[in-house]
């Protein structure tokens, strides 16, 4: 017999869970992305929050003050009194299909263990299963992952035995996996609780000086494993490797590293070393940025480049490269010739220098033509 009907969701209601503290309070999760709390006494919705994805499962914390929703790759923890989201867990890669909150499952934290607290009472754990094939166990203080189990298929459902000795997981491929706890739960709690009680007792007897607990063995893959030995001093017979000093980059190298091509060319010109300037120009040509480096300059910033070209354009070592640069400069600034007297003066000086070089080359060719018959007759 139907005793009530609650209407509010706009899509399939996928999950339903009753509050452990009140038989009149229910939580429902739907594919319309909403989590709703229902009060059976008033037959109305007392709280509605948006999960952000179709909800596959909901469950309550044992205290009844927190409710958990799972949908998509996220798990959200909600405060029932304020409706505020306390945590959002995004450790899965695919949709979370099952979750369960179990009290007294994991070992208690020594930082939360007081003198009058029973160490044999475990801590609450949140267990989630996802279609990415992982079952993850979270501690509920900071909601950090404490344990991960990998399965050969997507996890569709899960369940834990009352004594926490067996974990049953239903997979999307139709198989059921049952895993047994390696150590009895009671011995695990006593081991963790005994160490915590020993620490509390040593603090009480030693006048506030806590006894140093034995450090656990370091596992490979953790961050501290890669830092081991950093603070150790070398022995007398140890071979010490000298630390490599970091190379100090010059100003133009720093500009080239950050693709500031115009600034790199200016820095090379201020060095007054032709081999440095030529090297930077070759790098600009290799990067296809020569035109970008020489463009957008006013008369004052163009003068150092024109002075360098005028001085070294006829140098045999650099003439081939600098002739290409001179041609690029004339192509960029040919339309504005005549607007700056200083630039025009440098261009006329460069023209005179090139004409003198051309006349010299012509005279050398005439001399070469005159000497060739004489040398040929002398060698015959």
C-alpha positions as MATLAB code, in Angstrom:
seq = 'XXXXXXXXXXXXXXXXXXXXXXXXXXXXXXXXXXXXXXXXXXXXXXXXXXXXXXXXXXXXXXXXXXXXXXXXXXXXXXXXXXXXXXXXXXXXXXXXXXXXXXXXXXXXXXXXXXXXXXXXXXXXXXXXXXXXXXXXXXXXXXXXXXXXXXXXXXXXXXXXXXXXXXXXXXXXXXXXXXXXXXXXXXXXXXXXXXXXXXXXXXXXXXXXXXXXXXXXXXXXXXXXXXXXXXXXXXXXXXXXXXXXXXXXXXXXXXXXXXXXXXXXXXXXXXXXXXXXXXXXXXXXXXXXXXXXXXXXXXXXXXXXXXXXXXXXXXXXXXXXXXXXXXXXXXXXXXXXXXXXXXXXXXXXXXXXXXXXXXXXXXXXXXXXXXXXXXXXXXXX';
ca = [
       0.000    0.000    0.000;
       1.369    3.388   -0.973;
       1.544    5.756    1.988;
       3.003    8.781    0.206;
       4.279   10.184   -3.061;
       6.922   12.912   -3.324;
       7.181   14.737   -6.612;
      10.009   17.118   -7.478;
      12.684   15.477   -9.610;
      12.656   16.117  -13.362;
      14.378   12.853  -14.369;
      14.954    9.305  -13.145;
      15.540    8.933   -9.407;
      18.682    6.795   -9.342;
      19.382    6.430   -5.619;
      17.616    6.743   -2.273;
      18.940    6.583    1.296;
      17.320    6.982    4.712;
      18.892    9.106    7.446;
      20.487    7.028   10.246;
      19.264    9.569   12.826;
      15.674   10.133   11.719;
      13.248    7.757   10.091;
      11.377   10.690    8.567;
      14.333   12.128    6.614;
      15.300   10.713    3.209;
      17.859   11.686    0.580;
      17.312   11.108   -3.135;
      19.629   11.525   -6.113;
      18.393   11.908   -9.673;
      19.626   12.164  -13.212;
      18.419   15.787  -13.188;
      21.715   16.584  -11.340;
      19.965   17.421   -8.054;
      20.188   15.972   -4.551;
      17.022   16.452   -2.498;
      16.188   15.879    1.165;
      12.610   14.866    1.910;
      10.731   15.167    5.205;
       8.134   12.411    5.460;
       6.142   14.348    8.058;
       5.446   17.261    5.737;
       5.814   15.304    2.477;
       7.935   18.152    1.088;
      11.468   18.809   -0.039;
      13.470   20.433    2.763;
      16.726   20.938    0.836;
      17.819   20.892   -2.789;
      21.409   21.167   -4.085;
      22.961   20.754   -7.523;
      25.629   18.074   -7.867;
      26.624   19.137  -11.372;
      26.197   15.713  -13.021;
      23.654   12.865  -13.078;
      23.703   11.342   -9.588;
      24.308    7.602   -9.382;
      24.450    7.031   -5.600;
      23.797    8.778   -2.282;
      24.573    7.790    1.300;
      24.656    9.271    4.802;
      27.379    9.656    7.372;
      26.652    7.800   10.627;
      26.058   11.094   12.442;
      23.252   12.034   10.061;
      24.613   15.553    9.602;
      26.430   14.878    6.317;
      25.205   13.311    3.088;
      27.360   12.201    0.145;
      26.391   12.247   -3.535;
      28.230   10.568   -6.411;
      27.797   11.433  -10.071;
      30.154   11.809  -12.986;
      33.806   11.608  -11.869;
      33.044   13.633   -8.704;
      31.933   12.864   -5.162;
      30.442   15.712   -3.082;
      29.992   15.917    0.681;
      27.098   18.147    1.831;
      26.187   19.679    5.167;
      22.537   18.886    5.856;
      21.993   21.872    8.173;
      23.371   24.605    5.901;
      23.206   22.983    2.464;
      26.840   23.932    1.900;
      29.245   21.672    0.032;
      32.095   20.727    2.366;
      34.261   18.777   -0.068;
      34.442   17.804   -3.723;
      36.529   14.723   -4.505;
      37.779   14.417   -8.091;
      40.108   11.437   -7.816;
      38.275    9.241  -10.351;
      38.527    9.489  -14.139;
      35.076    8.127  -14.988;
      31.598    8.089  -13.457;
      31.382    7.015   -9.804;
      28.680    4.332   -9.632;
      28.791    3.218   -5.979;
      29.784    4.609   -2.627;
      29.485    3.614    1.004;
      30.281    5.297    4.330;
      31.283    2.878    7.078;
      32.088    3.729   10.701;
      34.877    2.077   12.704;
      36.616    0.712    9.613;
      40.070    2.271    9.412;
      42.731    2.753   12.080;
      42.417    5.971   14.100;
      44.835    8.853   13.621;
      47.250    9.340   16.508;
      46.836   13.117   16.212;
      43.156   12.753   17.130;
      43.628   10.129   19.821;
      43.212   11.480   23.356;
      44.038    9.918   26.683;
      40.455    8.886   27.384;
      39.684    7.667   23.852;
      39.350    3.970   23.113;
      41.938    3.073   20.484;
      40.019   -0.086   19.607;
      37.333    2.058   18.040;
      38.204    2.672   14.371;
      37.703    5.742   12.213;
      35.073    6.418    9.562;
      35.981    5.669    5.963;
      34.362    6.600    2.648;
      34.573    3.954   -0.105;
      33.866    4.756   -3.767;
      33.760    2.627   -6.913;
      33.977    3.980  -10.450;
      33.778    2.850  -14.061;
      37.499    3.575  -14.340;
      38.052    0.245  -12.547;
      39.212    1.666   -9.207;
      37.883    1.357   -5.690;
      39.233    4.111   -3.445;
      39.115    4.470    0.317;
      39.135    7.977    1.851;
      39.813    9.043    5.419;
      37.122   11.483    6.487;
      39.225   14.101    8.287;
      40.731   15.744    5.182;
      39.128   13.398    2.597;
      42.441   12.115    1.294;
      42.843    8.783   -0.481;
      44.229    6.124    1.863;
      43.973    3.031   -0.310;
      43.338    2.196   -3.978;
      42.318   -1.156   -5.466;
      42.427   -1.815   -9.217;
      39.901   -4.114  -10.941;
      39.849   -5.525  -14.483;
      36.591   -3.757  -15.331;
      34.360   -0.856  -14.431;
      32.960   -0.984  -10.893;
      29.152   -0.920  -10.832;
      28.484   -1.752   -7.147;
      30.331   -2.611   -3.948;
      29.685   -3.875   -0.444;
      31.684   -4.504    2.726;
      31.099   -7.268    5.244;
      29.982   -6.187    8.769;
      33.314   -7.284   10.253;
      35.217   -5.543    7.407;
      36.906   -8.801    6.433;
      35.470   -9.100    2.899;
      35.017   -6.560    0.116;
      32.620   -7.539   -2.677;
      32.687   -5.570   -5.930;
      30.331   -6.032   -8.874;
      31.957   -5.254  -12.232;
      30.426   -3.949  -15.438;
      31.609   -7.056  -17.330;
      29.225   -9.235  -15.284;
      31.728  -10.674  -12.806;
      31.797  -10.443   -9.018;
      35.093   -9.944   -7.195;
      35.467  -10.734   -3.500;
      38.662   -9.801   -1.673;
      39.623  -10.775    1.844;
      41.434   -8.561    4.321;
      45.085   -9.553    4.646;
      45.239   -8.860    8.413;
      42.449   -9.214   10.960;
      40.814   -5.869   11.642;
      41.223   -6.085   15.419;
      44.977   -6.676   15.247;
      45.357   -3.722   12.879;
      43.481   -1.395   15.210;
      45.454   -2.624   18.216;
      48.734   -2.085   16.383;
      47.864    1.505   15.502;
      46.184    2.191   18.828;
      48.993    0.660   20.874;
      51.557    2.914   19.215;
      49.374    5.960   19.864;
      48.787    5.003   23.520;
      52.521    4.455   23.993;
      53.178    7.937   22.622;
      50.602    9.503   24.944;
      52.040    7.604   27.929;
      55.602    8.652   27.160;
      54.492   12.285   26.953;
      52.836   11.943   30.349;
      55.858   10.329   32.017;
      58.590   12.367   30.375;
      57.263   15.766   31.384;
      56.109   16.748   27.898;
      59.023   15.207   25.957;
      57.481   12.770   23.490;
      59.277    9.541   22.705;
      60.408    9.383   19.130;
      58.462    6.718   17.249;
      60.323    4.428   14.923;
      60.197    5.751   11.395;
      58.575    3.417    8.864;
      60.664    1.973    6.083;
      60.829    4.263    3.068;
      59.004    3.064   -0.022;
      60.123    3.776   -3.568;
      57.930    6.198   -5.424;
      57.324    8.573   -2.527;
      58.737   12.110   -2.578;
      61.065   11.579    0.394;
      62.677    8.621   -1.378;
      64.215   10.977   -3.959;
      65.517   13.300   -1.224;
      67.332   10.618    0.755;
      70.962   11.345    1.508;
      70.742   15.025    0.627;
      71.786   16.124    4.112;
      74.513   13.502    4.531;
      78.182   14.522    4.536;
      80.676   12.793    2.261;
      83.079   10.367    3.881;
      86.856   10.402    3.608;
      86.953    7.786    0.834;
      83.908    8.998   -1.100;
      84.262   10.442   -4.566;
      82.735   13.902   -4.816;
      81.236   15.126   -8.070;
      81.786   18.820   -8.613;
      78.589   20.787   -9.052;
      78.146   22.218  -12.496;
      77.990   25.971  -12.496;
      75.139   27.548  -14.309;
      76.240   29.305  -17.488;
      75.679   33.046  -17.391;
      73.913   34.056  -20.569;
      74.781   37.313  -22.255;
      72.139   39.970  -22.760;
      71.425   39.118  -26.397;
      71.214   35.393  -25.556;
      68.573   36.148  -22.917;
      66.570   38.163  -25.438;
      66.844   35.375  -28.019;
      65.731   32.844  -25.418;
      62.532   34.832  -24.898;
      62.101   35.588  -28.654;
      62.719   39.324  -28.240;
      64.462   39.596  -31.598;
      64.733   43.379  -31.925;
      66.189   43.740  -28.411;
      68.647   40.922  -29.144;
      69.960   42.749  -32.221;
      70.287   46.005  -30.256;
      72.220   44.231  -27.475;
      74.596   42.692  -30.014;
      75.232   46.068  -31.668;
      76.139   47.639  -28.307;
      78.891   45.050  -27.840;
      80.862   46.619  -30.768;
      82.123   43.160  -31.726;
      81.491   42.315  -35.398;
      81.679   38.558  -34.817;
      78.958   38.803  -32.148;
      76.697   40.918  -34.347;
      77.162   38.613  -37.319;
      76.374   35.561  -35.158;
      73.138   37.154  -33.921;
      72.163   38.114  -37.475;
      72.757   34.530  -38.627;
      70.534   33.293  -35.797;
      67.816   35.771  -36.772;
      67.966   34.580  -40.391;
      67.786   30.950  -39.263;
      64.673   31.751  -37.221;
      63.129   33.747  -40.042;
      62.999   36.857  -37.872;
      65.439   39.244  -39.571;
      62.740   41.459  -41.034;
      60.902   41.533  -37.702;
      64.101   42.534  -35.885;
      64.884   45.495  -38.170;
      61.303   46.737  -38.617;
      59.531   49.343  -36.503;
      62.603   51.429  -35.704;
      62.877   55.198  -35.528;
      65.914   57.176  -36.661;
      67.845   56.911  -33.368;
      67.433   53.128  -33.059;
      68.240   52.603  -36.747;
      71.530   54.509  -36.628;
      73.623   51.807  -34.822;
      72.595   49.234  -37.427;
      73.416   51.583  -40.323;
      76.796   52.442  -38.754;
      77.642   48.748  -38.478;
      76.598   48.030  -42.065;
      78.555   51.028  -43.378;
      81.700   49.968  -41.557;
      81.691   46.229  -42.322;
      79.655   45.797  -45.522;
      82.848   45.798  -47.577;
      84.690   43.445  -45.218;
      85.350   40.237  -47.199;
      84.483   38.013  -44.199;
      81.035   39.538  -43.765;
      80.197   41.121  -47.134;
      77.963   38.292  -48.381;
      75.809   38.260  -45.213;
      75.735   42.019  -44.688;
      74.760   42.643  -48.311;
      71.618   40.598  -47.619;
      70.932   42.594  -44.445;
      71.464   45.889  -46.289;
      68.987   44.833  -48.939;
      66.433   43.965  -46.232;
      66.928   47.376  -44.563;
      66.396   49.211  -47.865;
      63.257   47.160  -48.557;
      61.773   48.063  -45.156;
      62.751   51.758  -45.014;
      62.941   52.630  -48.711;
      59.580   54.439  -48.561;
      60.698   56.827  -45.785;
      64.080   57.861  -47.210;
      64.472   61.633  -47.061;
      62.636   62.199  -43.771;
      65.701   62.009  -41.511;
      68.948   63.862  -42.389;
      71.061   61.571  -40.203;
      69.690   58.412  -41.831;
      70.116   59.908  -45.300;
      73.724   60.795  -44.482;
      74.474   57.209  -43.406;
      72.885   55.846  -46.575;
      74.969   58.179  -48.787;
      78.090   57.152  -46.889;
      77.203   53.499  -47.390;
      76.625   54.165  -51.099;
      80.035   55.802  -51.436;
      81.648   52.903  -49.605;
      79.984   50.357  -51.865;
      80.873   52.298  -55.026;
      84.492   52.455  -53.915;
      84.464   48.720  -53.277;
      82.957   48.078  -56.726;
      85.671   50.198  -58.415;
      88.305   48.309  -56.456;
      86.913   44.979  -57.570;
      86.834   46.141  -61.194;
      90.459   47.246  -61.037;
      91.407   43.913  -59.501;
      89.659   42.095  -62.336;
      91.592   44.198  -64.929;
      94.830   43.439  -63.120;
      93.945   39.766  -63.028;
      93.283   39.764  -66.798;
      96.651   41.434  -67.407;
      98.602   39.009  -65.225;
      97.060   35.785  -66.540;
      98.903   35.801  -69.974;
     102.191   36.746  -68.318;
     101.884   33.896  -65.772;
     100.796   31.457  -68.451;
     103.824   32.301  -70.662;
     106.195   32.086  -67.708;
     104.955   28.615  -66.808;
     104.927   27.285  -70.389;
];
